[in-house]
Amino acid sequence: MKNKNIIYSILALGLAAGLTACMTEREEKEEHKEKEAKLEAQAKISRAEAEKIALAKAPGGTIKEGEIENEKGKLIWSFDITMPGTKDIKEVNVDAITGEVISVETETPEKEAKEKKEKD
């Protein structure tokens, strides 16, 4: 009987911890969306305009993901673009105020995974 109560208590604690983690992750996503919305409101260049500018630097590419962020004191649109025939990603950063291309870098899948791990 005691063992059953201990097992049920452990299961209940595990379930509660799991639910708390899910809520925290959901809250983090909402917070990220709100932050992005505030940054987007400051941008003079829309996401659609920035995508066109970025794709001009990666002809034939497809945008895998993109976000607006403050990087080194600049408001930028950052896009990861997949290129046909390679697993490498071309990262293109566009100034969200002027539309100027700030940087174009080619990232290997290993470097991309490392960056993603550092963000998390």
Biopython code that builds the backbone (N, CA, C, O; Angstrom):
import numpy as np
from Bio.PDB.StructureBuilder import StructureBuilder

atoms = [
    (1, "MET", "N", (0.823, -1.193, 0.000)),
    (1, "MET", "CA", (0.000, 0.000, 0.000)),
    (1, "MET", "C", (0.867, 1.256, 0.000)),
    (1, "MET", "O", (0.615, 2.190, -0.762)),
    (2, "LYS", "N", (1.903, 1.276, 0.870)),
    (2, "LYS", "CA", (2.797, 2.429, 0.921)),
    (2, "LYS", "C", (3.505, 2.612, -0.418)),
    (2, "LYS", "O", (3.651, 3.734, -0.904)),
    (3, "ASN", "N", (3.943, 1.504, -1.006)),
    (3, "ASN", "CA", (4.654, 1.583, -2.286)),
    (3, "ASN", "C", (3.763, 2.170, -3.373)),
    (3, "ASN", "O", (4.224, 2.955, -4.202)),
    (4, "LYS", "N", (2.473, 1.786, -3.367)),
    (4, "LYS", "CA", (1.537, 2.317, -4.353)),
    (4, "LYS", "C", (1.411, 3.827, -4.206)),
    (4, "LYS", "O", (1.430, 4.560, -5.195)),
    (5, "ASN", "N", (1.282, 4.286, -2.967)),
    (5, "ASN", "CA", (1.151, 5.725, -2.720)),
    (5, "ASN", "C", (2.404, 6.480, -3.176)),
    (5, "ASN", "O", (2.308, 7.570, -3.739)),
    (6, "ILE", "N", (3.560, 5.901, -2.933)),
    (6, "ILE", "CA", (4.814, 6.532, -3.351)),
    (6, "ILE", "C", (4.866, 6.607, -4.876)),
    (6, "ILE", "O", (5.224, 7.644, -5.435)),
    (7, "ILE", "N", (4.513, 5.519, -5.546)),
    (7, "ILE", "CA", (4.527, 5.489, -7.009)),
    (7, "ILE", "C", (3.545, 6.516, -7.572)),
    (7, "ILE", "O", (3.881, 7.249, -8.501)),
    (8, "TYR", "N", (2.338, 6.572, -7.015)),
    (8, "TYR", "CA", (1.346, 7.549, -7.488)),
    (8, "TYR", "C", (1.828, 8.985, -7.261)),
    (8, "TYR", "O", (1.608, 9.861, -8.098)),
    (9, "SER", "N", (2.477, 9.214, -6.136)),
    (9, "SER", "CA", (3.007, 10.549, -5.851)),
    (9, "SER", "C", (4.082, 10.934, -6.855)),
    (9, "SER", "O", (4.105, 12.061, -7.349)),
    (10, "ILE", "N", (4.966, 9.998, -7.154)),
    (10, "ILE", "CA", (6.037, 10.256, -8.120)),
    (10, "ILE", "C", (5.440, 10.535, -9.503)),
    (10, "ILE", "O", (5.875, 11.458, -10.192)),
    (11, "LEU", "N", (4.453, 9.745, -9.907)),
    (11, "LEU", "CA", (3.804, 9.955, -11.201)),
    (11, "LEU", "C", (3.115, 11.318, -11.257)),
    (11, "LEU", "O", (3.195, 12.013, -12.269)),
    (12, "ALA", "N", (2.450, 11.692, -10.193)),
    (12, "ALA", "CA", (1.762, 12.985, -10.151)),
    (12, "ALA", "C", (2.762, 14.129, -10.242)),
    (12, "ALA", "O", (2.519, 15.105, -10.951)),
    (13, "LEU", "N", (3.879, 14.023, -9.539)),
    (13, "LEU", "CA", (4.912, 15.063, -9.608)),
    (13, "LEU", "C", (5.503, 15.157, -11.016)),
    (13, "LEU", "O", (5.738, 16.253, -11.525)),
    (14, "GLY", "N", (5.737, 14.016, -11.631)),
    (14, "GLY", "CA", (6.269, 14.007, -12.994)),
    (14, "GLY", "C", (5.305, 14.642, -13.972)),
    (14, "GLY", "O", (5.718, 15.403, -14.846)),
    (15, "LEU", "N", (4.028, 14.338, -13.835)),
    (15, "LEU", "CA", (3.011, 14.922, -14.698)),
    (15, "LEU", "C", (2.932, 16.432, -14.495)),
    (15, "LEU", "O", (2.849, 17.185, -15.465)),
    (16, "ALA", "N", (2.957, 16.870, -13.260)),
    (16, "ALA", "CA", (2.910, 18.304, -12.963)),
    (16, "ALA", "C", (4.132, 19.017, -13.533)),
    (16, "ALA", "O", (4.011, 20.112, -14.083)),
    (17, "ALA", "N", (5.287, 18.414, -13.408)),
    (17, "ALA", "CA", (6.517, 19.021, -13.938)),
    (17, "ALA", "C", (6.444, 19.109, -15.461)),
    (17, "ALA", "O", (6.858, 20.109, -16.047)),
    (18, "GLY", "N", (5.925, 18.075, -16.094)),
    (18, "GLY", "CA", (5.785, 18.084, -17.550)),
    (18, "GLY", "C", (4.831, 19.163, -18.024)),
    (18, "GLY", "O", (5.113, 19.848, -19.008)),
    (19, "LEU", "N", (3.712, 19.326, -17.345)),
    (19, "LEU", "CA", (2.751, 20.368, -17.715)),
    (19, "LEU", "C", (3.342, 21.757, -17.524)),
    (19, "LEU", "O", (3.117, 22.651, -18.340)),
    (20, "THR", "N", (4.091, 21.934, -16.456)),
    (20, "THR", "CA", (4.738, 23.226, -16.201)),
    (20, "THR", "C", (5.737, 23.552, -17.308)),
    (20, "THR", "O", (5.810, 24.693, -17.765)),
    (21, "ALA", "N", (6.503, 22.556, -17.737)),
    (21, "ALA", "CA", (7.482, 22.767, -18.809)),
    (21, "ALA", "C", (6.779, 23.152, -20.102)),
    (21, "ALA", "O", (7.262, 24.026, -20.823)),
    (22, "CYS", "N", (5.654, 22.524, -20.412)),
    (22, "CYS", "CA", (4.899, 22.850, -21.634)),
    (22, "CYS", "C", (4.387, 24.276, -21.570)),
    (22, "CYS", "O", (4.451, 25.000, -22.564)),
    (23, "MET", "N", (3.885, 24.687, -20.432)),
    (23, "MET", "CA", (3.370, 26.039, -20.299)),
    (23, "MET", "C", (4.511, 27.045, -20.444)),
    (23, "MET", "O", (4.338, 28.092, -21.067)),
    (24, "THR", "N", (5.651, 26.738, -19.885)),
    (24, "THR", "CA", (6.793, 27.633, -19.969)),
    (24, "THR", "C", (7.236, 27.784, -21.419)),
    (24, "THR", "O", (7.534, 28.894, -21.860)),
    (25, "GLU", "N", (7.282, 26.693, -22.158)),
    (25, "GLU", "CA", (7.673, 26.744, -23.565)),
    (25, "GLU", "C", (6.669, 27.576, -24.367)),
    (25, "GLU", "O", (7.056, 28.370, -25.224)),
    (26, "ARG", "N", (5.393, 27.390, -24.086)),
    (26, "ARG", "CA", (4.355, 28.161, -24.771)),
    (26, "ARG", "C", (4.493, 29.642, -24.455)),
    (26, "ARG", "O", (4.352, 30.488, -25.338)),
    (27, "GLU", "N", (4.767, 29.951, -23.199)),
    (27, "GLU", "CA", (4.951, 31.343, -22.788)),
    (27, "GLU", "C", (6.175, 31.961, -23.469)),
    (27, "GLU", "O", (6.153, 33.127, -23.863)),
    (28, "GLU", "N", (7.234, 31.174, -23.602)),
    (28, "GLU", "CA", (8.444, 31.668, -24.273)),
    (28, "GLU", "C", (8.154, 31.984, -25.731)),
    (28, "GLU", "O", (8.627, 32.995, -26.251)),
    (29, "LYS", "N", (7.380, 31.129, -26.400)),
    (29, "LYS", "CA", (7.026, 31.373, -27.799)),
    (29, "LYS", "C", (6.193, 32.647, -27.925)),
    (29, "LYS", "O", (6.406, 33.442, -28.841)),
    (30, "GLU", "N", (5.248, 32.841, -27.011)),
    (30, "GLU", "CA", (4.426, 34.051, -27.038)),
    (30, "GLU", "C", (5.282, 35.295, -26.818)),
    (30, "GLU", "O", (5.109, 36.309, -27.495)),
    (31, "GLU", "N", (6.201, 35.205, -25.868)),
    (31, "GLU", "CA", (7.098, 36.321, -25.583)),
    (31, "GLU", "C", (7.956, 36.645, -26.804)),
    (31, "GLU", "O", (8.184, 37.815, -27.114)),
    (32, "HIS", "N", (8.428, 35.612, -27.495)),
    (32, "HIS", "CA", (9.233, 35.808, -28.700)),
    (32, "HIS", "C", (8.407, 36.496, -29.789)),
    (32, "HIS", "O", (8.901, 37.400, -30.462)),
    (33, "LYS", "N", (7.159, 36.073, -29.964)),
    (33, "LYS", "CA", (6.275, 36.688, -30.959)),
    (33, "LYS", "C", (6.044, 38.163, -30.654)),
    (33, "LYS", "O", (6.072, 39.005, -31.551)),
    (34, "GLU", "N", (5.815, 38.464, -29.380)),
    (34, "GLU", "CA", (5.600, 39.859, -28.975)),
    (34, "GLU", "C", (6.848, 40.706, -29.247)),
    (34, "GLU", "O", (6.751, 41.834, -29.731)),
    (35, "LYS", "N", (8.006, 40.154, -28.931)),
    (35, "LYS", "CA", (9.269, 40.864, -29.158)),
    (35, "LYS", "C", (9.465, 41.128, -30.652)),
    (35, "LYS", "O", (9.853, 42.228, -31.045)),
    (36, "GLU", "N", (9.196, 40.118, -31.480)),
    (36, "GLU", "CA", (9.328, 40.282, -32.921)),
    (36, "GLU", "C", (8.354, 41.329, -33.450)),
    (36, "GLU", "O", (8.709, 42.115, -34.329)),
    (37, "ALA", "N", (7.135, 41.346, -32.925)),
    (37, "ALA", "CA", (6.133, 42.322, -33.367)),
    (37, "ALA", "C", (6.599, 43.741, -33.055)),
    (37, "ALA", "O", (6.414, 44.647, -33.868)),
    (38, "LYS", "N", (7.200, 43.939, -31.886)),
    (38, "LYS", "CA", (7.715, 45.262, -31.520)),
    (38, "LYS", "C", (8.851, 45.680, -32.445)),
    (38, "LYS", "O", (8.920, 46.835, -32.867)),
    (39, "LEU", "N", (9.741, 44.744, -32.759)),
    (39, "LEU", "CA", (10.853, 45.048, -33.653)),
    (39, "LEU", "C", (10.337, 45.341, -35.065)),
    (39, "LEU", "O", (10.814, 46.263, -35.727)),
    (40, "GLU", "N", (9.363, 44.554, -35.519)),
    (40, "GLU", "CA", (8.798, 44.759, -36.848)),
    (40, "GLU", "C", (8.160, 46.141, -36.974)),
    (40, "GLU", "O", (8.212, 46.757, -38.038)),
    (41, "ALA", "N", (7.563, 46.624, -35.898)),
    (41, "ALA", "CA", (6.935, 47.943, -35.908)),
    (41, "ALA", "C", (7.975, 49.054, -36.102)),
    (41, "ALA", "O", (7.652, 50.135, -36.595)),
    (42, "GLN", "N", (9.214, 48.781, -35.716)),
    (42, "GLN", "CA", (10.289, 49.765, -35.857)),
    (42, "GLN", "C", (10.913, 49.746, -37.260)),
    (42, "GLN", "O", (11.575, 50.702, -37.664)),
    (43, "ALA", "N", (10.695, 48.654, -37.993)),
    (43, "ALA", "CA", (11.337, 48.468, -39.298)),
    (43, "ALA", "C", (10.719, 49.389, -40.353)),
    (43, "ALA", "O", (9.510, 49.620, -40.368)),
    (44, "LYS", "N", (11.562, 49.898, -41.219)),
    (44, "LYS", "CA", (11.104, 50.704, -42.357)),
    (44, "LYS", "C", (10.959, 49.815, -43.599)),
    (44, "LYS", "O", (10.225, 50.144, -44.531)),
    (45, "ILE", "N", (11.664, 48.697, -43.591)),
    (45, "ILE", "CA", (11.618, 47.726, -44.681)),
    (45, "ILE", "C", (10.753, 46.553, -44.216)),
    (45, "ILE", "O", (11.027, 45.953, -43.177)),
    (46, "SER", "N", (9.716, 46.228, -44.981)),
    (46, "SER", "CA", (8.841, 45.117, -44.609)),
    (46, "SER", "C", (9.555, 43.785, -44.797)),
    (46, "SER", "O", (10.583, 43.709, -45.470)),
    (47, "ARG", "N", (9.012, 42.759, -44.210)),
    (47, "ARG", "CA", (9.591, 41.426, -44.364)),
    (47, "ARG", "C", (9.607, 41.031, -45.843)),
    (47, "ARG", "O", (10.597, 40.487, -46.331)),
    (48, "ALA", "N", (8.513, 41.306, -46.552)),
    (48, "ALA", "CA", (8.424, 40.939, -47.970)),
    (48, "ALA", "C", (9.507, 41.641, -48.782)),
    (48, "ALA", "O", (10.140, 41.021, -49.637)),
    (49, "GLU", "N", (9.724, 42.920, -48.524)),
    (49, "GLU", "CA", (10.778, 43.667, -49.229)),
    (49, "GLU", "C", (12.153, 43.087, -48.904)),
    (49, "GLU", "O", (12.991, 42.909, -49.787)),
    (50, "ALA", "N", (12.369, 42.798, -47.623)),
    (50, "ALA", "CA", (13.660, 42.253, -47.194)),
    (50, "ALA", "C", (13.905, 40.877, -47.812)),
    (50, "ALA", "O", (15.038, 40.547, -48.162)),
    (51, "GLU", "N", (12.849, 40.078, -47.945)),
    (51, "GLU", "CA", (12.993, 38.760, -48.566)),
    (51, "GLU", "C", (13.448, 38.903, -50.020)),
    (51, "GLU", "O", (14.329, 38.171, -50.472)),
    (52, "LYS", "N", (12.848, 39.841, -50.746)),
    (52, "LYS", "CA", (13.247, 40.066, -52.155)),
    (52, "LYS", "C", (14.715, 40.477, -52.241)),
    (52, "LYS", "O", (15.454, 39.999, -53.102)),
    (53, "ILE", "N", (15.124, 41.359, -51.347)),
    (53, "ILE", "CA", (16.520, 41.817, -51.325)),
    (53, "ILE", "C", (17.453, 40.643, -51.035)),
    (53, "ILE", "O", (18.481, 40.481, -51.692)),
    (54, "ALA", "N", (17.086, 39.824, -50.046)),
    (54, "ALA", "CA", (17.921, 38.675, -49.661)),
    (54, "ALA", "C", (18.006, 37.655, -50.788)),
    (54, "ALA", "O", (19.083, 37.134, -51.074)),
    (55, "LEU", "N", (16.880, 37.369, -51.427)),
    (55, "LEU", "CA", (16.873, 36.373, -52.502)),
    (55, "LEU", "C", (17.670, 36.843, -53.722)),
    (55, "LEU", "O", (18.162, 36.018, -54.491)),
    (56, "ALA", "N", (17.801, 38.153, -53.904)),
    (56, "ALA", "CA", (18.632, 38.673, -54.995)),
    (56, "ALA", "C", (20.103, 38.322, -54.768)),
    (56, "ALA", "O", (20.876, 38.241, -55.722)),
    (57, "LYS", "N", (20.490, 38.114, -53.509)),
    (57, "LYS", "CA", (21.868, 37.735, -53.169)),
    (57, "LYS", "C", (22.065, 36.222, -53.181)),
    (57, "LYS", "O", (23.183, 35.732, -53.024)),
    (58, "ALA", "N", (20.955, 35.479, -53.372)),
    (58, "ALA", "CA", (21.024, 34.019, -53.401)),
    (58, "ALA", "C", (20.109, 33.515, -54.523)),
    (58, "ALA", "O", (19.103, 32.857, -54.259)),
    (59, "PRO", "N", (20.462, 33.826, -55.775)),
    (59, "PRO", "CA", (19.606, 33.445, -56.905)),
    (59, "PRO", "C", (19.299, 31.943, -56.924)),
    (59, "PRO", "O", (20.193, 31.111, -56.770)),
    (60, "GLY", "N", (18.030, 31.620, -57.113)),
    (60, "GLY", "CA", (17.596, 30.226, -57.143)),
    (60, "GLY", "C", (17.334, 29.646, -55.769)),
    (60, "GLY", "O", (16.899, 28.500, -55.651)),
    (61, "GLY", "N", (17.595, 30.424, -54.724)),
    (61, "GLY", "CA", (17.418, 29.939, -53.357)),
    (61, "GLY", "C", (15.974, 30.038, -52.874)),
    (61, "GLY", "O", (15.131, 30.697, -53.483)),
    (62, "THR", "N", (15.723, 29.364, -51.767)),
    (62, "THR", "CA", (14.409, 29.381, -51.125)),
    (62, "THR", "C", (14.601, 29.719, -49.651)),
    (62, "THR", "O", (15.457, 29.142, -48.980)),
    (63, "ILE", "N", (13.810, 30.645, -49.159)),
    (63, "ILE", "CA", (13.926, 31.025, -47.746)),
    (63, "ILE", "C", (13.415, 29.894, -46.871)),
    (63, "ILE", "O", (12.266, 29.468, -46.979)),
    (64, "LYS", "N", (14.298, 29.421, -46.004)),
    (64, "LYS", "CA", (13.973, 28.354, -45.058)),
    (64, "LYS", "C", (13.327, 28.950, -43.815)),
    (64, "LYS", "O", (12.315, 28.450, -43.323)),
    (65, "GLU", "N", (13.929, 30.028, -43.314)),
    (65, "GLU", "CA", (13.372, 30.741, -42.171)),
    (65, "GLU", "C", (13.937, 32.146, -42.120)),
    (65, "GLU", "O", (14.984, 32.437, -42.699)),
    (66, "GLY", "N", (13.231, 33.000, -41.424)),
    (66, "GLY", "CA", (13.675, 34.376, -41.295)),
    (66, "GLY", "C", (13.132, 34.990, -40.023)),
    (66, "GLY", "O", (12.111, 34.561, -39.486)),
    (67, "GLU", "N", (13.839, 36.006, -39.556)),
    (67, "GLU", "CA", (13.399, 36.694, -38.348)),
    (67, "GLU", "C", (13.973, 38.096, -38.331)),
    (67, "GLU", "O", (14.943, 38.403, -39.025)),
    (68, "ILE", "N", (13.355, 38.933, -37.528)),
    (68, "ILE", "CA", (13.876, 40.271, -37.321)),
    (68, "ILE", "C", (14.525, 40.285, -35.948)),
    (68, "ILE", "O", (14.005, 39.694, -35.001)),
    (69, "GLU", "N", (15.663, 40.960, -35.842)),
    (69, "GLU", "CA", (16.373, 40.971, -34.569)),
    (69, "GLU", "C", (17.291, 42.179, -34.476)),
    (69, "GLU", "O", (17.642, 42.807, -35.476)),
    (70, "ASN", "N", (17.664, 42.478, -33.251)),
    (70, "ASN", "CA", (18.679, 43.498, -33.007)),
    (70, "ASN", "C", (20.003, 42.774, -32.924)),
    (70, "ASN", "O", (20.192, 41.900, -32.078)),
    (71, "GLU", "N", (20.922, 43.139, -33.807)),
    (71, "GLU", "CA", (22.235, 42.505, -33.795)),
    (71, "GLU", "C", (23.299, 43.584, -33.886)),
    (71, "GLU", "O", (23.354, 44.357, -34.842)),
    (72, "LYS", "N", (24.131, 43.611, -32.874)),
    (72, "LYS", "CA", (25.212, 44.601, -32.809)),
    (72, "LYS", "C", (24.683, 46.027, -32.978)),
    (72, "LYS", "O", (25.294, 46.851, -33.659)),
    (73, "GLY", "N", (23.556, 46.299, -32.357)),
    (73, "GLY", "CA", (22.993, 47.647, -32.377)),
    (73, "GLY", "C", (22.220, 47.996, -33.637)),
    (73, "GLY", "O", (21.783, 49.136, -33.795)),
    (74, "LYS", "N", (22.041, 47.027, -34.542)),
    (74, "LYS", "CA", (21.296, 47.279, -35.775)),
    (74, "LYS", "C", (20.055, 46.399, -35.816)),
    (74, "LYS", "O", (20.072, 45.246, -35.386)),
    (75, "LEU", "N", (18.987, 46.969, -36.341)),
    (75, "LEU", "CA", (17.762, 46.211, -36.556)),
    (75, "LEU", "C", (17.895, 45.536, -37.915)),
    (75, "LEU", "O", (17.999, 46.210, -38.940)),
    (76, "ILE", "N", (17.891, 44.201, -37.922)),
    (76, "ILE", "CA", (18.106, 43.483, -39.176)),
    (76, "ILE", "C", (17.059, 42.395, -39.396)),
    (76, "ILE", "O", (16.473, 41.849, -38.461)),
    (77, "TRP", "N", (16.858, 42.113, -40.666)),
    (77, "TRP", "CA", (16.131, 40.919, -41.077)),
    (77, "TRP", "C", (17.204, 39.886, -41.381)),
    (77, "TRP", "O", (18.136, 40.160, -42.137)),
    (78, "SER", "N", (17.076, 38.710, -40.800)),
    (78, "SER", "CA", (18.044, 37.635, -41.013)),
    (78, "SER", "C", (17.314, 36.454, -41.657)),
    (78, "SER", "O", (16.318, 35.965, -41.126)),
    (79, "PHE", "N", (17.825, 36.004, -42.811)),
    (79, "PHE", "CA", (17.188, 34.912, -43.545)),
    (79, "PHE", "C", (18.175, 33.778, -43.777)),
    (79, "PHE", "O", (19.332, 33.998, -44.136)),
    (80, "ASP", "N", (17.689, 32.564, -43.563)),
    (80, "ASP", "CA", (18.429, 31.359, -43.919)),
    (80, "ASP", "C", (17.839, 30.876, -45.236)),
    (80, "ASP", "O", (16.643, 30.605, -45.332)),
    (81, "ILE", "N", (18.692, 30.774, -46.246)),
    (81, "ILE", "CA", (18.233, 30.438, -47.584)),
    (81, "ILE", "C", (18.886, 29.132, -48.032)),
    (81, "ILE", "O", (20.109, 28.993, -48.007)),
    (82, "THR", "N", (18.046, 28.175, -48.444)),
    (82, "THR", "CA", (18.571, 26.913, -48.968)),
    (82, "THR", "C", (18.881, 27.109, -50.444)),
    (82, "THR", "O", (18.170, 27.811, -51.163)),
    (83, "MET", "N", (19.954, 26.474, -50.870)),
    (83, "MET", "CA", (20.392, 26.588, -52.257)),
    (83, "MET", "C", (20.312, 25.216, -52.926)),
    (83, "MET", "O", (20.662, 24.202, -52.322)),
    (84, "PRO", "N", (19.853, 25.194, -54.169)),
    (84, "PRO", "CA", (19.763, 23.909, -54.859)),
    (84, "PRO", "C", (21.146, 23.271, -55.043)),
    (84, "PRO", "O", (22.132, 23.948, -55.335)),
    (85, "GLY", "N", (21.182, 21.943, -54.861)),
    (85, "GLY", "CA", (22.424, 21.217, -55.104)),
    (85, "GLY", "C", (23.410, 21.219, -53.951)),
    (85, "GLY", "O", (24.519, 20.702, -54.093)),
    (86, "THR", "N", (23.036, 21.786, -52.814)),
    (86, "THR", "CA", (23.943, 21.802, -51.661)),
    (86, "THR", "C", (23.139, 21.749, -50.363)),
    (86, "THR", "O", (21.978, 22.155, -50.316)),
    (87, "LYS", "N", (23.774, 21.247, -49.327)),
    (87, "LYS", "CA", (23.135, 21.234, -48.013)),
    (87, "LYS", "C", (23.494, 22.484, -47.217)),
    (87, "LYS", "O", (22.965, 22.710, -46.128)),
    (88, "ASP", "N", (24.393, 23.291, -47.767)),
    (88, "ASP", "CA", (24.784, 24.532, -47.100)),
    (88, "ASP", "C", (23.621, 25.519, -47.107)),
    (88, "ASP", "O", (22.735, 25.459, -47.960)),
    (89, "ILE", "N", (23.646, 26.422, -46.142)),
    (89, "ILE", "CA", (22.642, 27.481, -46.004)),
    (89, "ILE", "C", (23.342, 28.808, -46.246)),
    (89, "ILE", "O", (24.454, 29.032, -45.766)),
    (90, "LYS", "N", (22.692, 29.674, -46.983)),
    (90, "LYS", "CA", (23.223, 31.022, -47.179)),
    (90, "LYS", "C", (22.434, 31.921, -46.224)),
    (90, "LYS", "O", (21.212, 32.031, -46.325)),
    (91, "GLU", "N", (23.149, 32.559, -45.300)),
    (91, "GLU", "CA", (22.505, 33.485, -44.368)),
    (91, "GLU", "C", (22.706, 34.900, -44.896)),
    (91, "GLU", "O", (23.834, 35.355, -45.090)),
    (92, "VAL", "N", (21.586, 35.588, -45.126)),
    (92, "VAL", "CA", (21.641, 36.948, -45.631)),
    (92, "VAL", "C", (20.986, 37.861, -44.608)),
    (92, "VAL", "O", (19.841, 37.649, -44.209)),
    (93, "ASN", "N", (21.736, 38.890, -44.186)),
    (93, "ASN", "CA", (21.224, 39.876, -43.229)),
    (93, "ASN", "C", (20.969, 41.187, -43.956)),
    (93, "ASN", "O", (21.842, 41.709, -44.649)),
    (94, "VAL", "N", (19.748, 41.715, -43.787)),
    (94, "VAL", "CA", (19.330, 42.942, -44.445)),
    (94, "VAL", "C", (18.974, 43.970, -43.383)),
    (94, "VAL", "O", (18.209, 43.678, -42.464)),
    (95, "ASP", "N", (19.524, 45.165, -43.506)),
    (95, "ASP", "CA", (19.211, 46.251, -42.576)),
    (95, "ASP", "C", (17.718, 46.568, -42.697)),
    (95, "ASP", "O", (17.234, 46.869, -43.788)),
    (96, "ALA", "N", (16.996, 46.500, -41.588)),
    (96, "ALA", "CA", (15.546, 46.693, -41.583)),
    (96, "ALA", "C", (15.143, 48.158, -41.694)),
    (96, "ALA", "O", (13.959, 48.467, -41.831)),
    (97, "ILE", "N", (16.110, 49.055, -41.636)),
    (97, "ILE", "CA", (15.829, 50.489, -41.772)),
    (97, "ILE", "C", (16.158, 50.967, -43.191)),
    (97, "ILE", "O", (15.370, 51.687, -43.804)),
    (98, "THR", "N", (17.320, 50.563, -43.707)),
    (98, "THR", "CA", (17.775, 51.074, -45.001)),
    (98, "THR", "C", (17.571, 50.102, -46.166)),
    (98, "THR", "O", (17.528, 50.528, -47.321)),
    (99, "GLY", "N", (17.446, 48.811, -45.880)),
    (99, "GLY", "CA", (17.340, 47.808, -46.934)),
    (99, "GLY", "C", (18.691, 47.359, -47.474)),
    (99, "GLY", "O", (18.758, 46.552, -48.402)),
    (100, "GLU", "N", (19.760, 47.881, -46.895)),
    (100, "GLU", "CA", (21.115, 47.513, -47.313)),
    (100, "GLU", "C", (21.438, 46.090, -46.852)),
    (100, "GLU", "O", (21.077, 45.692, -45.744)),
    (101, "VAL", "N", (22.120, 45.331, -47.709)),
    (101, "VAL", "CA", (22.585, 43.993, -47.326)),
    (101, "VAL", "C", (23.800, 44.173, -46.434)),
    (101, "VAL", "O", (24.799, 44.766, -46.842)),
    (102, "ILE", "N", (23.711, 43.664, -45.225)),
    (102, "ILE", "CA", (24.789, 43.817, -44.249)),
    (102, "ILE", "C", (25.814, 42.697, -44.389)),
    (102, "ILE", "O", (27.020, 42.929, -44.315)),
    (103, "SER", "N", (25.314, 41.478, -44.593)),
    (103, "SER", "CA", (26.245, 40.360, -44.742)),
    (103, "SER", "C", (25.593, 39.208, -45.484)),
    (103, "SER", "O", (24.373, 39.044, -45.483)),
    (104, "VAL", "N", (26.447, 38.415, -46.117)),
    (104, "VAL", "CA", (26.043, 37.181, -46.780)),
    (104, "VAL", "C", (27.071, 36.140, -46.374)),
    (104, "VAL", "O", (28.258, 36.279, -46.668)),
    (105, "GLU", "N", (26.611, 35.097, -45.696)),
    (105, "GLU", "CA", (27.527, 34.040, -45.245)),
    (105, "GLU", "C", (26.993, 32.687, -45.661)),
    (105, "GLU", "O", (25.781, 32.475, -45.697)),
    (106, "THR", "N", (27.887, 31.778, -45.974)),
    (106, "THR", "CA", (27.510, 30.408, -46.262)),
    (106, "THR", "C", (27.809, 29.580, -45.016)),
    (106, "THR", "O", (28.915, 29.599, -44.476)),
    (107, "GLU", "N", (26.785, 28.854, -44.581)),
    (107, "GLU", "CA", (26.927, 28.035, -43.372)),
    (107, "GLU", "C", (26.740, 26.563, -43.718)),
    (107, "GLU", "O", (25.815, 26.195, -44.442)),
    (108, "THR", "N", (27.619, 25.739, -43.197)),
    (108, "THR", "CA", (27.484, 24.296, -43.357)),
    (108, "THR", "C", (26.405, 23.800, -42.405)),
    (108, "THR", "O", (26.072, 24.500, -41.449)),
    (109, "PRO", "N", (25.845, 22.612, -42.637)),
    (109, "PRO", "CA", (24.855, 22.061, -41.706)),
    (109, "PRO", "C", (25.389, 21.961, -40.273)),
    (109, "PRO", "O", (24.637, 22.140, -39.315)),
    (110, "GLU", "N", (26.689, 21.676, -40.131)),
    (110, "GLU", "CA", (27.284, 21.565, -38.795)),
    (110, "GLU", "C", (27.274, 22.920, -38.078)),
    (110, "GLU", "O", (26.932, 23.006, -36.899)),
    (111, "LYS", "N", (27.653, 23.974, -38.805)),
    (111, "LYS", "CA", (27.666, 25.312, -38.210)),
    (111, "LYS", "C", (26.243, 25.763, -37.865)),
    (111, "LYS", "O", (26.015, 26.384, -36.827)),
    (112, "GLU", "N", (25.304, 25.447, -38.735)),
    (112, "GLU", "CA", (23.889, 25.786, -38.513)),
    (112, "GLU", "C", (23.374, 25.109, -37.237)),
    (112, "GLU", "O", (22.694, 25.735, -36.424)),
    (113, "ALA", "N", (23.706, 23.824, -37.075)),
    (113, "ALA", "CA", (23.272, 23.074, -35.885)),
    (113, "ALA", "C", (23.897, 23.662, -34.626)),
    (113, "ALA", "O", (23.236, 23.755, -33.592)),
    (114, "LYS", "N", (25.161, 24.057, -34.707)),
    (114, "LYS", "CA", (25.845, 24.652, -33.557)),
    (114, "LYS", "C", (25.182, 25.968, -33.157)),
    (114, "LYS", "O", (24.972, 26.218, -31.970)),
    (115, "GLU", "N", (24.852, 26.812, -34.136)),
    (115, "GLU", "CA", (24.177, 28.079, -33.858)),
    (115, "GLU", "C", (22.826, 27.857, -33.198)),
    (115, "GLU", "O", (22.466, 28.538, -32.238)),
    (116, "LYS", "N", (22.086, 26.893, -33.728)),
    (116, "LYS", "CA", (20.748, 26.592, -33.186)),
    (116, "LYS", "C", (20.860, 26.127, -31.740)),
    (116, "LYS", "O", (20.051, 26.506, -30.893)),
    (117, "LYS", "N", (21.865, 25.305, -31.463)),
    (117, "LYS", "CA", (22.079, 24.784, -30.106)),
    (117, "LYS", "C", (22.423, 25.936, -29.151)),
    (117, "LYS", "O", (21.962, 25.960, -28.009)),
    (118, "GLU", "N", (23.233, 26.887, -29.625)),
    (118, "GLU", "CA", (23.617, 28.026, -28.788)),
    (118, "GLU", "C", (22.416, 28.918, -28.470)),
    (118, "GLU", "O", (22.326, 29.470, -27.373)),
    (119, "LYS", "N", (21.487, 29.063, -29.432)),
    (119, "LYS", "CA", (20.284, 29.873, -29.218)),
    (119, "LYS", "C", (19.385, 29.264, -28.160)),
    (119, "LYS", "O", (18.817, 29.959, -27.319)),
    (120, "ASP", "N", (19.271, 27.917, -28.228)),
    (120, "ASP", "CA", (18.392, 27.218, -27.280)),
    (120, "ASP", "C", (19.032, 27.201, -25.925)),
    (120, "ASP", "O", (18.460, 26.662, -24.978)),
]
sb = StructureBuilder()
sb.init_structure("model")
sb.init_model(0)
sb.init_chain("A")
sb.init_seg("    ")
for serial, (resi, resn, name, xyz) in enumerate(atoms, 1):
    if name == "N":
        sb.init_residue(resn, " ", resi, " ")
    sb.init_atom(name, np.array(xyz, "f"), 0.0, 1.0, " ", f" {name:<3s}", serial, name[0])
structure = sb.get_structure()
